[in-house]
Amino acid sequence: MEKDFSCPPNHIGFSAKKLFGEMGEIADGAIAYIEKDGGGPIELHTHKHSHLFIVVKGRARIDMDDKQTVINENGSFLVDGSVPHSVWNDCDEQTVMIGISVK
């Protein structure tokens, strides 16, 4: 079983990991396939909503002002939309990531 995954009661052959708890109203969600060296936008940007990023496959890097955060496979990170940011593939294979806009 993967690290931090467990089998819920009354399940068989099923492993799950909680990625996030309550954090606001969901505005929308999308899935992205980010190629090696891909990402964006090229210039850091801001907006009114925040982004909850969930990496399903690969690894993503969030660039924010003078800080970087790496999200590993099966991990998540909430980016405050008011902080300048961009998202990049951080591995040598395609990264699959879900982005949820949170109000």
N, CA and C atoms as an extended XYZ file, in Angstrom:
309
Properties=species:S:1:pos:R:3:atomname:S:1:resname:S:1:resid:I:1 pbc="F F F"
N         0.842       -1.177        0.000 N   MET     1
C         0.000        0.000        0.000 CA  MET     1
C         0.895        1.252        0.000 C   MET     1
N         0.482        2.278       -0.703 N   GLU     2
C         1.228        3.524       -0.779 CA  GLU     2
C         1.337        4.184        0.591 C   GLU     2
N         2.402        4.950        0.802 N   LYS     3
C         2.588        5.690        2.048 CA  LYS     3
C         1.406        6.635        2.263 C   LYS     3
N         0.937        6.727        3.485 N   ASP     4
C        -0.174        7.602        3.877 CA  ASP     4
C        -1.526        7.152        3.340 C   ASP     4
N        -1.611        5.977        2.741 N   PHE     5
C        -2.880        5.440        2.260 CA  PHE     5
C        -3.364        4.395        3.269 C   PHE     5
N        -4.673        4.233        3.369 N   SER     6
C        -5.230        3.198        4.235 CA  SER     6
C        -6.500        2.650        3.600 C   SER     6
N        -6.917        1.502        4.096 N   CYS     7
C        -8.144        0.878        3.605 CA  CYS     7
C        -9.282        1.260        4.542 C   CYS     7
N       -10.313        1.942        4.018 N   PRO     8
C       -11.445        2.324        4.867 CA  PRO     8
C       -12.192        1.082        5.364 C   PRO     8
N       -12.900        1.223        6.491 N   PRO     9
C       -13.678        0.096        7.002 CA  PRO     9
C       -14.650       -0.441        5.947 C   PRO     9
N       -14.839       -1.743        5.937 N   ASN    10
C       -15.776       -2.434        5.047 CA  ASN    10
C       -15.427       -2.301        3.568 C   ASN    10
N       -14.141       -2.094        3.232 N   HIS    11
C       -13.669       -2.048        1.855 CA  HIS    11
C       -12.666       -3.175        1.649 C   HIS    11
N       -12.533       -3.640        0.426 N   ILE    12
C       -11.575       -4.682        0.081 CA  ILE    12
C       -10.801       -4.224       -1.143 C   ILE    12
N        -9.466       -4.365       -1.110 N   GLY    13
C        -8.646       -3.978       -2.256 CA  GLY    13
C        -8.801       -2.505       -2.586 C   GLY    13
N        -8.901       -1.673       -1.576 N   PHE    14
C        -9.217       -0.249       -1.744 CA  PHE    14
C        -8.294        0.531       -0.825 C   PHE    14
N        -7.508        1.451       -1.384 N   SER    15
C        -6.664        2.296       -0.533 CA  SER    15
C        -6.961        3.747       -0.837 C   SER    15
N        -7.011        4.559        0.204 N   ALA    16
C        -7.381        5.963        0.043 CA  ALA    16
C        -6.487        6.845        0.907 C   ALA    16
N        -6.349        8.094        0.479 N   LYS    17
C        -5.571        9.092        1.211 CA  LYS    17
C        -6.340       10.404        1.162 C   LYS    17
N        -6.596       11.007        2.307 N   LYS    18
C        -7.285       12.297        2.344 CA  LYS    18
C        -6.336       13.369        1.822 C   LYS    18
N        -6.789       14.124        0.830 N   LEU    19
C        -5.957       15.158        0.232 CA  LEU    19
C        -6.222       16.543        0.802 C   LEU    19
N        -7.451       16.797        1.240 N   PHE    20
C        -7.764       18.105        1.818 CA  PHE    20
C        -9.065       18.021        2.585 C   PHE    20
N        -9.274       18.997        3.456 N   GLY    21
C       -10.516       19.129        4.196 CA  GLY    21
C       -11.278       20.335        3.698 C   GLY    21
N       -12.228       20.795        4.479 N   GLU    22
C       -13.029       21.955        4.089 CA  GLU    22
C       -12.124       23.170        3.937 C   GLU    22
N       -12.319       23.909        2.842 N   MET    23
C       -11.486       25.087        2.629 CA  MET    23
C       -12.163       26.162        1.807 C   MET    23
N       -13.439       26.120        1.637 N   GLY    24
C       -14.126       27.170        0.893 CA  GLY    24
C       -15.071       26.609       -0.143 C   GLY    24
N       -15.621       27.500       -0.916 N   GLU    25
C       -16.577       27.127       -1.952 CA  GLU    25
C       -15.851       26.827       -3.255 C   GLU    25
N       -16.159       25.682       -3.863 N   ILE    26
C       -15.538       25.293       -5.125 CA  ILE    26
C       -16.218       26.045       -6.266 C   ILE    26
N       -15.415       26.739       -7.065 N   ALA    27
C       -15.934       27.476       -8.221 CA  ALA    27
C       -15.919       26.594       -9.468 C   ALA    27
N       -14.826       25.861       -9.682 N   ASP    28
C       -14.710       24.948      -10.820 CA  ASP    28
C       -13.504       24.049      -10.632 C   ASP    28
N       -13.342       23.110      -11.545 N   GLY    29
C       -12.210       22.200      -11.492 CA  GLY    29
C       -11.801       21.792      -12.893 C   GLY    29
N       -10.530       21.444      -13.048 N   ALA    30
C       -10.000       21.056      -14.357 CA  ALA    30
C        -8.892       20.027      -14.156 C   ALA    30
N        -8.618       19.271      -15.203 N   ILE    31
C        -7.482       18.359      -15.203 CA  ILE    31
C        -6.503       18.850      -16.251 C   ILE    31
N        -5.205       18.776      -15.926 N   ALA    32
C        -4.169       19.247      -16.849 CA  ALA    32
C        -3.135       18.160      -17.066 C   ALA    32
N        -2.677       18.039      -18.307 N   TYR    33
C        -1.586       17.159      -18.680 CA  TYR    33
C        -0.425       18.075      -19.033 C   TYR    33
N         0.617       18.084      -18.202 N   ILE    34
C         1.726       19.023      -18.375 CA  ILE    34
C         2.954       18.246      -18.827 C   ILE    34
N         3.431       18.548      -20.016 N   GLU    35
C         4.584       17.858      -20.586 CA  GLU    35
C         5.876       18.263      -19.877 C   GLU    35
N         6.939       17.493      -20.074 N   LYS    36
C         8.259       17.822      -19.544 CA  LYS    36
C         8.603       19.249      -19.959 C   LYS    36
N         9.093       20.048      -19.017 N   ASP    37
C         9.453       21.458      -19.224 CA  ASP    37
C         8.241       22.353      -19.490 C   ASP    37
N         7.033       21.822      -19.332 N   GLY    38
C         5.826       22.615      -19.575 CA  GLY    38
C         5.284       23.238      -18.306 C   GLY    38
N         4.385       24.189      -18.500 N   GLY    39
C         3.721       24.843      -17.377 CA  GLY    39
C         3.349       26.265      -17.725 C   GLY    39
N         3.042       27.046      -16.707 N   GLY    40
C         2.732       28.439      -16.960 CA  GLY    40
C         1.791       29.033      -15.933 C   GLY    40
N         1.409       30.255      -16.164 N   PRO    41
C         1.901       31.080      -17.257 CA  PRO    41
C         3.374       31.452      -17.056 C   PRO    41
N         4.004       31.913      -18.133 N   ILE    42
C         5.423       32.248      -18.089 CA  ILE    42
C         5.696       33.323      -17.043 C   ILE    42
N         4.840       34.328      -16.972 N   GLU    43
C         4.947       35.369      -15.943 CA  GLU    43
C         4.041       34.981      -14.779 C   GLU    43
N         4.502       35.187      -13.550 N   LEU    44
C         3.657       34.923      -12.387 CA  LEU    44
C         2.387       35.756      -12.494 C   LEU    44
N         1.266       35.216      -12.021 N   HIS    45
C        -0.009       35.925      -12.117 CA  HIS    45
C        -0.784       35.813      -10.805 C   HIS    45
N        -1.800       36.636      -10.650 N   THR    46
C        -2.689       36.593       -9.491 CA  THR    46
C        -4.134       36.630       -9.967 C   THR    46
N        -5.047       36.297       -9.070 N   HIS    47
C        -6.475       36.391       -9.350 CA  HIS    47
C        -7.233       36.310       -8.035 C   HIS    47
N        -8.541       36.519       -8.068 N   LYS    48
C        -9.353       36.555       -6.849 CA  LYS    48
C        -9.502       35.196       -6.182 C   LYS    48
N        -9.557       34.117       -6.953 N   HIS    49
C        -9.760       32.786       -6.368 CA  HIS    49
C        -8.421       32.103       -6.082 C   HIS    49
N        -8.453       31.143       -5.186 N   SER    50
C        -7.282       30.321       -4.891 CA  SER    50
C        -7.357       29.045       -5.729 C   SER    50
N        -6.235       28.319       -5.800 N   HIS    51
C        -6.187       27.051       -6.528 CA  HIS    51
C        -5.769       25.945       -5.576 C   HIS    51
N        -6.535       24.873       -5.566 N   LEU    52
C        -6.116       23.650       -4.906 CA  LEU    52
C        -5.593       22.747       -6.006 C   LEU    52
N        -4.291       22.473       -5.998 N   PHE    53
C        -3.680       21.612       -7.002 CA  PHE    53
C        -3.469       20.222       -6.409 C   PHE    53
N        -3.856       19.194       -7.153 N   ILE    54
C        -3.686       17.797       -6.754 CA  ILE    54
C        -2.921       17.091       -7.861 C   ILE    54
N        -1.752       16.550       -7.548 N   VAL    55
C        -0.952       15.838       -8.546 CA  VAL    55
C        -1.335       14.365       -8.513 C   VAL    55
N        -1.840       13.887       -9.646 N   VAL    56
C        -2.263       12.497       -9.790 CA  VAL    56
C        -1.097       11.633      -10.271 C   VAL    56
N        -0.251       12.218      -11.116 N   LYS    57
C         0.898       11.496      -11.675 CA  LYS    57
C         2.017       12.494      -11.892 C   LYS    57
N         3.252       12.088      -11.595 N   GLY    58
C         4.396       12.961      -11.810 CA  GLY    58
C         4.679       13.844      -10.616 C   GLY    58
N         5.133       15.087      -10.898 N   ARG    59
C         5.491       16.029       -9.833 CA  ARG    59
C         5.366       17.440      -10.399 C   ARG    59
N         4.794       18.338       -9.625 N   ALA    60
C         4.617       19.724      -10.064 CA  ALA    60
C         5.354       20.667       -9.121 C   ALA    60
N         5.782       21.807       -9.674 N   ARG    61
C         6.453       22.854       -8.891 CA  ARG    61
C         5.628       24.128       -8.998 C   ARG    61
N         5.307       24.717       -7.861 N   ILE    62
C         4.596       25.982       -7.836 CA  ILE    62
C         5.617       27.067       -7.535 C   ILE    62
N         5.790       28.004       -8.461 N   ASP    63
C         6.666       29.150       -8.244 CA  ASP    63
C         5.809       30.281       -7.689 C   ASP    63
N         6.242       30.854       -6.569 N   MET    64
C         5.517       31.953       -5.928 CA  MET    64
C         6.537       32.984       -5.473 C   MET    64
N         6.451       34.206       -5.985 N   ASP    65
C         7.392       35.267       -5.604 CA  ASP    65
C         8.797       34.704       -5.469 C   ASP    65
N         9.337       34.627       -4.234 N   ASP    66
C        10.704       34.152       -4.017 CA  ASP    66
C        10.728       32.747       -3.417 C   ASP    66
N         9.617       32.006       -3.527 N   LYS    67
C         9.490       30.679       -2.920 CA  LYS    67
C         9.014       29.671       -3.963 C   LYS    67
N         9.409       28.421       -3.781 N   GLN    68
C         8.916       27.325       -4.623 CA  GLN    68
C         8.401       26.215       -3.724 C   GLN    68
N         7.326       25.570       -4.159 N   THR    69
C         6.778       24.416       -3.463 CA  THR    69
C         6.623       23.288       -4.462 C   THR    69
N         7.054       22.095       -4.092 N   VAL    70
C         6.932       20.923       -4.951 CA  VAL    70
C         5.780       20.058       -4.432 C   VAL    70
N         4.924       19.640       -5.362 N   ILE    71
C         3.827       18.734       -5.029 CA  ILE    71
C         4.159       17.379       -5.651 C   ILE    71
N         4.347       16.390       -4.809 N   ASN    72
C         4.641       15.046       -5.299 CA  ASN    72
C         3.362       14.331       -5.706 C   ASN    72
N         3.518       13.251       -6.430 N   GLU    73
C         2.385       12.418       -6.830 CA  GLU    73
C         1.550       12.056       -5.600 C   GLU    73
N         0.234       12.128       -5.747 N   ASN    74
C        -0.725       11.861       -4.672 CA  ASN    74
C        -0.662       12.901       -3.565 C   ASN    74
N        -0.205       14.100       -3.900 N   GLY    75
C        -0.153       15.189       -2.941 CA  GLY    75
C        -0.975       16.369       -3.416 C   GLY    75
N        -1.165       17.336       -2.531 N   SER    76
C        -1.951       18.520       -2.879 CA  SER    76
C        -1.346       19.756       -2.228 C   SER    76
N        -1.729       20.916       -2.757 N   PHE    77
C        -1.256       22.195       -2.220 CA  PHE    77
C        -2.259       23.276       -2.594 C   PHE    77
N        -2.592       24.136       -1.642 N   LEU    78
C        -3.499       25.252       -1.888 CA  LEU    78
C        -2.677       26.515       -2.109 C   LEU    78
N        -2.868       27.145       -3.274 N   VAL    79
C        -2.180       28.388       -3.616 CA  VAL    79
C        -3.157       29.542       -3.428 C   VAL    79
N        -2.799       30.498       -2.598 N   ASP    80
C        -3.594       31.706       -2.415 CA  ASP    80
C        -3.525       32.504       -3.711 C   ASP    80
N        -4.667       32.765       -4.321 N   GLY    81
C        -4.707       33.451       -5.613 CA  GLY    81
C        -4.124       34.853       -5.598 C   GLY    81
N        -4.036       35.483       -4.418 N   SER    82
C        -3.485       36.836       -4.336 CA  SER    82
C        -1.954       36.846       -4.345 C   SER    82
N        -1.341       35.656       -4.210 N   VAL    83
C         0.120       35.532       -4.255 CA  VAL    83
C         0.528       35.246       -5.697 C   VAL    83
N         1.436       36.035       -6.276 N   PRO    84
C         1.887       35.771       -7.657 CA  PRO    84
C         2.432       34.339       -7.768 C   PRO    84
N         1.953       33.610       -8.789 N   HIS    85
C         2.328       32.206       -8.915 CA  HIS    85
C         2.255       31.720      -10.354 C   HIS    85
N         2.908       30.586      -10.599 N   SER    86
C         2.790       29.821      -11.844 CA  SER    86
C         3.081       28.358      -11.505 C   SER    86
N         2.717       27.447      -12.412 N   VAL    87
C         2.797       26.007      -12.158 CA  VAL    87
C         3.619       25.341      -13.261 C   VAL    87
N         4.540       24.470      -12.867 N   TRP    88
C         5.443       23.826      -13.823 CA  TRP    88
C         5.601       22.340      -13.532 C   TRP    88
N         5.799       21.558      -14.598 N   ASN    89
C         6.139       20.153      -14.449 CA  ASN    89
C         7.536       20.107      -13.838 C   ASN    89
N         7.731       19.263      -12.834 N   ASP    90
C         9.012       19.193      -12.131 CA  ASP    90
C         9.644       17.800      -12.242 C   ASP    90
N         9.362       17.097      -13.356 N   CYS    91
C         9.963       15.777      -13.555 CA  CYS    91
C        10.178       15.538      -15.050 C   CYS    91
N        10.755       14.392      -15.370 N   ASP    92
C        11.106       14.075      -16.755 CA  ASP    92
C        10.004       13.358      -17.522 C   ASP    92
N         8.826       13.249      -16.936 N   GLU    93
C         7.689       12.624      -17.613 CA  GLU    93
C         6.495       13.570      -17.522 C   GLU    93
N         5.437       13.218      -18.210 N   GLN    94
C         4.223       14.026      -18.155 CA  GLN    94
C         3.672       14.034      -16.730 C   GLN    94
N         3.221       15.203      -16.281 N   THR    95
C         2.556       15.332      -14.986 CA  THR    95
C         1.066       15.512      -15.231 C   THR    95
N         0.253       14.813      -14.453 N   VAL    96
C        -1.198       14.938      -14.514 CA  VAL    96
C        -1.638       15.597      -13.219 C   VAL    96
N        -2.355       16.705      -13.350 N   MET    97
C        -2.723       17.493      -12.191 CA  MET    97
C        -4.170       17.959      -12.277 C   MET    97
N        -4.861       17.911      -11.159 N   ILE    98
C        -6.206       18.453      -11.067 CA  ILE    98
C        -6.110       19.810      -10.385 C   ILE    98
N        -6.784       20.805      -10.947 N   GLY    99
C        -6.835       22.126      -10.358 CA  GLY    99
C        -8.264       22.469       -9.985 C   GLY    99
N        -8.480       22.834       -8.733 N   ILE   100
C        -9.795       23.205       -8.247 CA  ILE   100
C        -9.746       24.666       -7.830 C   ILE   100
N       -10.603       25.500       -8.435 N   SER   101
C       -10.666       26.916       -8.064 CA  SER   101
C       -11.557       27.051       -6.841 C   SER   101
N       -11.018       27.703       -5.797 N   VAL   102
C       -11.708       27.841       -4.521 CA  VAL   102
C       -11.959       29.315       -4.239 C   VAL   102
N       -13.224       29.642       -3.951 N   LYS   103
C       -13.562       31.028       -3.614 CA  LYS   103
C       -13.233       31.311       -2.171 C   LYS   103
